[in-house]
């Protein structure tokens, strides 16, 4: 049987040879749907690229790819800095790819342009997840619990963090609770809410649906949601657990505008220990999650996988940092 060529793939896919080449190399000039179509045709035809025209996998690229949905705010910057530091320590460069729900990290991972990937992107399609079960390069997830050959996860103990927040507030005598949720489908958002609700349920306290509002991990979004909640005349809770510190700060701004005092009228606790948490007045009580450690450990895990292949799940603990936004009821 004749060897399948790039021309055969182009003919079968109904695209140009240049489009096939760009798709195989993960180029951003190709539309995601077109790229996926070309890759599917290449897989079906068992096309093997001409290694004389491409860099062999054995010759490492010395690049690690970080796939995230955003680089806005200090959180992602601090995380990326810690990943970059470890990469440089191992003699590698870090490439950052910002992806959204209409894009897939799969072509870039398969393009042989990186030696490992760190993914913090909850929008992976079912097809992507299936294709990445046996990846050709090591992958470390920061928002999913997966482990296998060439696959590890480095994640926060977010369920436990939610429990910690609930038990701390319960210990202060609070019973009517509110939660400011993060981003839908985000691992930490889901786990923090579930942990918070679980600990409240154990104590016989119900977290009402109307007392769960959106914050999207953003100060402005949390401010708008709390402002709307107050405008609608809902009963104000005793305490608020925000999915991150920026949401907590937005919540506090909205409360202050309405003359609701923190912590005299309402206790507020955040999560992450953002740099602003210790500078605002009153200082924000929060759960420190060590975001720099998350990035550093994810990078170290990529290099461990490069050497050892067998994956695992690492969970990073957190600590309650008591400041001045919570009080005894």
C-alpha positions in Angstrom: 0.0 0.0 0.0 1.4 3.4 -0.9 2.3 5.7 1.9 -0.3 8.4 2.7 1.0 11.9 1.9 0.0 15.4 3.0 -1.5 15.8 -0.5 -3.8 12.8 0.1 -5.0 14.3 3.4 -5.7 17.7 1.7 -7.6 16.0 -1.1 -9.7 13.9 1.3 -10.4 16.9 3.6 -11.2 19.2 0.7 -8.7 21.8 1.8 -5.3 23.1 0.6 -2.0 21.5 1.5 -1.1 24.7 3.4 -4.3 24.3 5.5 -3.3 20.7 6.3 0.2 21.8 7.3 -1.0 24.7 9.4 -3.6 22.4 11.1 -1.0 19.7 11.9 1.3 22.4 13.3 -1.4 24.0 15.5 -1.3 27.3 13.7 -3.8 29.9 14.9 -4.6 30.9 11.3 -6.9 27.9 10.8 -10.4 28.0 12.1 -11.0 25.5 15.0 -13.7 23.5 13.1 -11.5 23.2 10.0 -8.5 22.2 12.1 -10.5 19.5 13.8 -11.8 18.2 10.5 -8.3 18.0 9.0 -7.0 16.2 12.1 -9.8 13.7 12.0 -9.1 13.0 8.3 -5.4 12.6 9.1 -6.2 10.1 11.9 -8.6 8.2 9.7 -6.0 7.9 6.9 -3.2 7.0 9.4 -1.1 9.9 8.0 2.4 10.0 9.4 4.1 13.4 8.8 7.4 13.5 6.9 10.0 13.8 9.7 12.5 15.2 7.3 10.4 18.3 7.2 9.6 18.5 10.9 11.3 18.3 14.1 11.5 14.8 15.6 9.9 14.2 19.0 13.2 12.7 20.2 14.7 16.2 19.6 13.0 18.1 22.4 11.5 21.5 21.7 12.4 22.6 25.2 9.0 24.3 25.4 6.1 23.8 27.9 2.7 25.1 27.0 0.3 26.7 29.5 -3.3 26.7 28.4 -5.6 29.1 30.2 -8.9 31.0 29.5 -7.5 34.3 30.7 -4.4 36.2 31.9 -6.5 39.0 33.5 -5.6 39.9 37.1 -2.8 39.1 39.5 -3.9 35.5 40.0 -3.0 34.2 36.6 0.1 36.4 36.5 1.5 35.0 39.8 0.7 31.5 38.7 2.4 31.9 35.3 5.4 33.5 36.9 5.9 30.5 39.2 5.5 28.1 36.3 8.0 30.1 34.2 10.5 30.0 37.1 10.4 26.2 37.3 10.6 25.9 33.5 13.7 28.1 33.3 15.2 26.1 36.1 14.9 23.0 34.0 16.2 24.8 30.9 12.8 25.1 29.2 10.8 28.0 27.9 7.1 28.6 28.7 4.5 29.3 26.0 1.2 30.7 27.1 -2.0 30.0 25.0 -5.2 31.7 25.8 -8.1 29.5 24.7 -11.9 29.7 25.0 -14.8 27.4 24.5 -14.6 27.7 20.7 -10.9 26.7 20.7 -9.2 23.4 21.5 -5.7 22.9 22.9 -5.5 19.6 21.1 -3.9 20.7 17.8 -1.1 22.6 19.7 -0.5 19.6 21.9 -0.2 17.3 18.9 1.8 19.7 16.8 5.1 18.7 18.3 5.8 22.3 19.2 5.8 21.6 23.0 7.2 18.9 25.2 4.5 19.1 27.9 1.2 20.9 28.7 -0.3 22.5 31.7 -4.0 23.0 31.3 -6.3 25.2 33.4 -9.3 25.2 31.0 -12.6 23.7 32.0 -14.1 24.0 28.5 -12.6 20.8 27.0 -15.1 19.1 24.8 -15.9 15.4 25.2 -14.0 14.7 22.0 -10.9 16.5 23.4 -11.1 14.6 26.6 -11.3 11.3 24.7 -8.4 12.2 22.5 -6.3 13.3 25.4 -6.7 10.0 27.4 -3.4 8.8 25.9 -1.5 12.0 25.1 1.8 12.0 23.2 3.3 14.5 25.6 2.8 14.9 29.4 -0.3 16.8 30.5 -0.9 18.3 33.9 -4.4 19.5 34.7 -5.0 22.2 37.3 -8.8 22.0 37.3 -9.7 18.3 36.8 -9.0 15.1 38.7 -7.3 12.9 36.2 -4.4 10.5 36.3 -2.9 7.9 34.0 0.1 7.4 31.6 1.4 10.9 30.8 -1.5 12.5 32.7 -1.5 14.1 36.2 -3.5 16.6 38.1 -2.3 19.3 40.6 -5.4 20.9 42.3 -6.5 22.7 45.4 -8.4 20.8 48.1 -11.3 23.1 47.1 -14.1 20.8 48.6 -12.3 21.0 51.9 -11.8 24.7 51.6 -15.6 25.1 51.3 -16.0 23.0 54.4 -13.4 25.0 56.3 -15.3 28.3 55.5 -18.6 26.8 56.6 -17.3 25.3 59.8 -15.5 28.6 60.7 -18.7 30.6 60.3 -20.8 28.0 62.1 -18.3 28.2 65.0 -18.9 31.9 65.2 -22.6 31.3 65.6 -23.8 32.1 62.1 -26.8 30.1 60.7 -28.1 32.1 57.7 -25.4 31.8 55.0 -24.8 33.1 51.5 -22.4 31.9 48.9 -21.0 33.9 46.0 -20.3 31.4 43.3 -17.4 31.6 40.8 -17.6 30.5 37.1 -20.0 27.7 35.9 -18.3 24.4 35.1 -15.1 25.5 36.9 -13.6 22.9 39.1 -12.8 25.1 42.1 -16.2 26.9 41.9 -18.1 23.6 42.0 -15.9 22.0 44.7 -16.0 25.1 47.0 -19.8 25.3 46.8 -20.2 21.6 47.3 -17.9 21.6 50.3 -19.6 24.6 51.8 -23.1 23.1 51.4 -22.0 19.7 52.7 -20.6 21.2 56.0 -23.7 23.3 56.4 -26.0 20.3 55.9 -24.0 18.3 58.5 -24.8 21.1 60.9 -28.5 21.1 60.0 -28.3 24.4 58.1 -29.8 24.8 54.7 -28.1 26.9 52.0 -31.1 28.3 50.1 -31.0 28.6 46.3 -31.7 32.4 46.5 -28.7 32.8 48.7 -26.3 31.5 46.0 -25.4 34.4 43.7 -22.9 34.7 40.8 -19.5 36.4 41.3 -17.5 34.9 38.4 -14.3 35.3 40.4 -14.5 39.1 39.6 -14.9 42.1 41.9 -17.3 43.9 39.6 -19.5 40.9 38.9 -19.8 40.1 42.6 -20.6 43.8 43.3 -23.4 43.8 40.7 -24.9 40.5 42.0 -24.9 41.6 45.6 -26.3 45.0 44.6 -29.1 43.3 42.7 -29.7 40.9 45.6 -30.2 43.9 48.0 -32.4 45.8 45.5 -34.7 42.8 45.2 -35.3 43.0 49.0 -34.0 39.5 50.0 -33.4 38.8 53.7 -29.8 39.6 54.4 -27.8 36.6 55.6 -25.6 36.5 58.7 -22.5 35.6 56.8 -21.1 35.4 53.2 -18.6 32.9 51.8 -17.2 34.2 48.5 -15.5 31.8 46.1 -12.5 34.0 45.9 -11.2 37.2 47.5 -12.0 39.5 44.6 -15.7 38.4 44.8 -15.6 39.1 48.6 -14.2 42.6 48.0 -17.0 43.3 45.4 -19.6 42.1 47.9 -18.2 44.3 50.6 -18.4 47.4 48.4 -22.0 46.7 47.6 -22.8 46.2 51.3 -21.0 49.4 52.3 -23.0 51.4 49.8 -26.2 50.2 51.4 -25.0 51.0 54.9 -24.5 47.4 55.9 -21.4 47.0 58.1 -18.8 44.3 57.9 -18.4 42.5 60.3 -20.9 44.2 62.6 -24.0 43.3 60.5 -22.6 40.6 58.2 -19.4 38.4 58.3 -17.5 37.9 55.1 -14.9 35.3 54.2 -13.1 34.9 51.0 -10.7 32.4 49.4 -7.1 32.5 47.9 -5.6 35.3 50.1 -5.2 37.8 47.3 -2.6 40.5 47.9 -5.5 43.0 48.4 -7.0 40.9 51.3 -4.5 42.3 53.8 -4.7 45.9 52.6 -8.5 46.6 52.6 -10.2 47.9 55.7 -11.3 45.8 57.4 -8.8 43.2 56.5 -10.4 40.2 54.8 -10.6 36.9 56.5 -9.8 34.3 53.9 -8.5 30.8 53.1 -5.0 30.9 51.7 -4.6 28.6 48.8 -1.0 29.2 47.8 -1.5 30.1 44.1 2.2 30.3 43.5 2.7 26.8 44.8 -0.1 25.5 42.5 1.8 26.7 39.5 5.2 25.6 40.7 4.0 22.1 41.6 2.2 21.8 38.2 5.4 22.6 36.4 7.5 20.2 38.5 4.9 17.5 37.8 5.3 18.0 34.0 9.0 17.4 34.3 8.5 14.4 36.5 6.1 12.9 33.9 8.7 13.6 31.1 11.0 11.3 33.1 8.6 8.8 34.6 5.4 8.8 32.6 3.1 7.5 35.3 0.6 10.1 36.5 -1.0 10.9 39.9 -3.2 13.4 41.6 -1.7 16.0 44.0 -4.0 18.0 46.2 -2.8 21.2 47.9 -4.2 22.2 51.3 -5.2 25.6 52.5 -5.2 27.6 55.7 -7.7 30.0 57.3 -6.2 33.5 57.6 -8.2 35.3 60.3 -8.4 39.1 59.9 -11.3 41.4 60.7 -14.3 40.7 58.5 -15.9 38.0 60.6 -17.2 38.2 64.2 -19.1 36.1 66.8 -22.8 36.3 66.1 
